[in-house]
Amino acid sequence: MLIYKILRPAEWAKFEAAGRFEGSPFDHESGFVHCSSREQVAATALRFFADVSPLVVLALEADALGESVRWEEASDGDLFPHVYAPVPRTAVAAVHEVAGAAEVERALGASS
């Protein structure tokens, strides 16, 4: 199963250089790496990254993350995948570079 993490290009560059992702400042505040399901990722992009351009959307192999992935209820009642460990580069199944949040659905629809 794939889950998705939205990053700014500078975050993706640091992830690639380090071979792992420790989380964004928001992730650190929350105590876990925020991710989305395929059905949630476009709405997440529009809600939290509407004014960010470009974006990098990573498709992560949830199985590669093992028990560090927990599906937890968000404030809207929906269940989201949260990762309670650094994300290794080896868990990245695909990288989608998009112009902005409005392009996420189209980019993933074409390839995931």
Stockholm file with secondary structure:
# STOCKHOLM 1.0

chainA/1-112         MLIYKILRPAEWAKFEAAGRFEGSPFDHESGFVHCSSREQVAATALRFFADVSPLVVLALEADALGESVRWEEASDGDLFPHVYAPVPRTAVAAVHEVAGAAEVERALGASS
#=GR chainA/1-112 SS CEEEEEECHHHHHHHHHHTEECCCHHHHHHTSEECBCTTTHHHHHHHHSTTCCSEEEEEEEHHHHGGGEEEEECTTSCEEEEECSCEEGGGEEEEEEESSGGGHHHHHHHHC
#=GC SS_cons         CEEEEEECHHHHHHHHHHTEECCCHHHHHHTSEECBCTTTHHHHHHHHSTTCCSEEEEEEEHHHHGGGEEEEECTTSCEEEEECSCEEGGGEEEEEEESSGGGHHHHHHHHC
//
